[in-house]
Amino acid sequence: MQKKEMNLEEIALAHSLTLEELENIKEILGRDPNYVEIGIFSAMWSEHCSYKSSKKYLNGFPTKAPWVIQGPGENAGVIDIGDGYAAVFKMESHNHPSFIEPYQGAATGVGGIMRDVFTMGARPVASMNLIQFAGIEGDSQTAQKHRYLLRGVVAGIGGYGNCMGVPTIGGQTNFEECYAGNNLVNAFNLGIAKADEIFLGIAEGAGNPVMYVGSKTGRDGLGGAVMSSAAFDEDSESKRPTVQVGDPFTEKLLLEACLELFKEDLIIGIQDMGAAGLTSSSFEMAGRSGSGMIMHLDKVPSREEGMTAYDFMLSESQERMLICAKKGCEQKIIDIFKKWELDVAVIGEVTNTGNMELYWEGEKVADIPVQPVSEEAPILDRPIAKPAYLDGIETVDMNQDIPNQEAFEQLFSDMEVVDKSWVYNQYDSMVQTNTIKGPGKLDGSVIRIKETGKALAMSADCNTRQCYINPQLGAAAAVMEAGRNVAMTGAVPKAITDCLNFGNPQNPEVMWQFAEACEGIKTACKELNTPVVGGNVSLYNETNGVGVFPTPAIAMVGVNDNANKVLPSCFKEEGNYIYLLGETKPEYGASLYLKKLYGKVAGVHPDVNFAKELNLWNTVIEANKQDLLKSAKDVNVGGLAIAIAKMAVLGDKGIEANISLEDSKELFSESLSRALVEVPSNELSNFEKLCESRRIPYTKLGSIGGDKISINEVSMDLEKAKDIYFNKFKRVIEQDL
């Protein structure tokens, strides 16, 4: 099985294994590995599959709560949402593939995350995404390339999700030049299942059959996990063959077949074939239960001629599952998948040897202990060092005399602020007819659970500039922001899943950023009582030595006991009053104001106060329960002026607000833990009493009405504001079509 002319060390290095890891492999096997075995170790010990650089810092995440059914370690996290139902959700990255081949990279990211959810026994009911690109305005090569990448990614997300019949109900699209060499594509999916019908990815019980179901295996995606565990350079385009090709119509059949399978008592466990394909699924299933496995790779359905054992183990062909069935149930399982016109085959069985034994045409081609590969991958203790760029980053000269009117017009027309309807209109957000608050409606997105009358709210967030100037506080603020967006809908934030996107872990400064961000998430989730139930780490987001900003994306899920009490985030009725909850301070660190008007990502991170954040959530949630509010929106990027203007244009109603500030530019401060709420005129007294009882600062800003947005000295006609907000993005993204 050795590759021609290359010696063992050369083969190992070509598979991104270190010589030290090769010696470790020899010790585990008690002999030299063959070519198939090197491929297996390289995939399972890749950064993408083993978390070898990050695992040290992931320990200690709060993962337990009375409502947590399944925490990290399975295909997806699971929380109890009451009435016998559970929410199953996960977020993962498909960054490297989406940079190389944007349509298929994004599409297969969506397909993969859906399989993670429905392999747990849940029907997918909602998707979101968090995507990051370099600036797309102008005629520079970078802008042109990222317009192309963005168009491809959006088409891929929409194409796959729409074909699956799963609504895409929210997300975040942002732009920073650090993503010029690596755009980020993080996909989130949530499904609903019966709380007592959750399936796990385990294989146990000697003699139980191992079955392959789904699409045939081809050579697409070979080496994908290893490719995603390396930085990019000028030759990245040559890596196109390692990007998988998706078929959403097959996945739809696979979904329905699996859900039918779950209704019968036929299986022990089931696992998606994601990164590293048959290798990761088989080793992980056996590893979780301490079992062994025999597989006959020549029995795996194939769609290409001349495939080898190596190809079958490392292929990342899409829409495939591995099942540990109950002995004697094989034919019933075959009948189900044949009914749905999917390939199905018995390819092996569970053993009690603790080894993975692979056969090809009767010959044993690999014999590897499972545990050292799946559960005991090397854990690296990489050097860390505080980044040099942080020296002096807190000192910023903001002495230019910039009129607030000019500042408002620049910030309100920024690509980060304006409506992204060009993006989300390509997604079917209403399929399944449960969407209450979909994309473009600001803050959290919401679906109803028609079986119970409750609603689930969710939001995916990360302010990467804040994470750049202070990774620990920035990551904590991302948890706060995601929770705040959920709370603004009236739902109680319950748990998060994360997707931690960072640069090259071989750079000590990147590992310092990662360690700090993890501490921020741990602290925030503990203090806010929102445990981490799953996650993903994506490292090596770097091209030619330039890494991305720390981007710890956070997806929060919350529960609203009454689907009829979901708060919108836009002005609803003229004559109602707008209040500000929380305190505004002169905090401009990492703000859009500083970036847009001074060209800097710098300053002191806004104050992080978990008690104030939690009080804000609970005040809005309680006020909504008491029917004191008509709408609510958090104050974030761009500050008060931008938040008010967004509520106005989305509600198609003017506003006259007068805000007492120590410094007029505090209109654009990005102090945390603030929200705008709309209160009917007949509830002002009751609302203020509630705020006083909760000891939360509140300020009446003004009343809704008219055809202007007027905030202190800032003014803009509502029609002009709507044109900027709703049309700017479309004009930019389509400029070279």
Buried (B, 14 or more C-beta within 10 A) or exposed (E): BEEEEEEBEEBBEEBBBEEEBBEBBEEBBEEEBBBBBBBBBBBBBBBBBBBBBBBBBBEEBBBEBEBBBBBBEBBBBBBBBEEEBBBBBBBBBBBBBBBBBBBBBBBBBBBBBBBBBBBBBBBBBBBBBBBBBBBBBEEEEBBBBBBEBBBBBBBBBBBBBBBBEBBBBBBBBBBBBBBBBBBBBBBBBBBBBEBEBBBBBBBBBEEBBBBBBBBBBBBBBBBBBBBBBBBBEEEBEEBEBBBBBBBBEBBBBBBBBBBEBBEEEBBBBBBBBBBBBBBBBBBBBBBBBEBBBBBBBBBBBBEEEEBBBBBBBBBBBBBBBBBBBBEEBBEBBBEBBEEBEBBBBBBBBBBEBBBBBBBBEEEEBBBBBBBBBBBBBBEBEBEBEEBEEBEEBEEBEBEEEBEBEEBBBBBBBBBBBBBBBBBBBBBBBEBBEBBBBBBBBBBBBBBBBEEBEBBBBBBBBBBBBBBBBBBBBBBBBBBBBBBBBBBBBBBBBBBBBBBBBBBBBBBBBBBBBBBBBBBBBBBBBBBBBBBBBBBBBBBBBBBEEBBBBBBBBBBBBBBBBEBEBBBBBBBBBEEBBBBBBBBBBEBBBBBBBBBBBBEBBBBBBBBBBBEBBBBBBBBBBBBBBEEBBBBBBBBBBBBBBBBBBBBBBBBEBBBBBEBEEEEBBBBBBBBBBBBBBBBBEEBBEBBBEBBEEBEBBBBBBBBBBBEBBBBBEBEBEBEEBBEBBBBBBBEBBEBEE
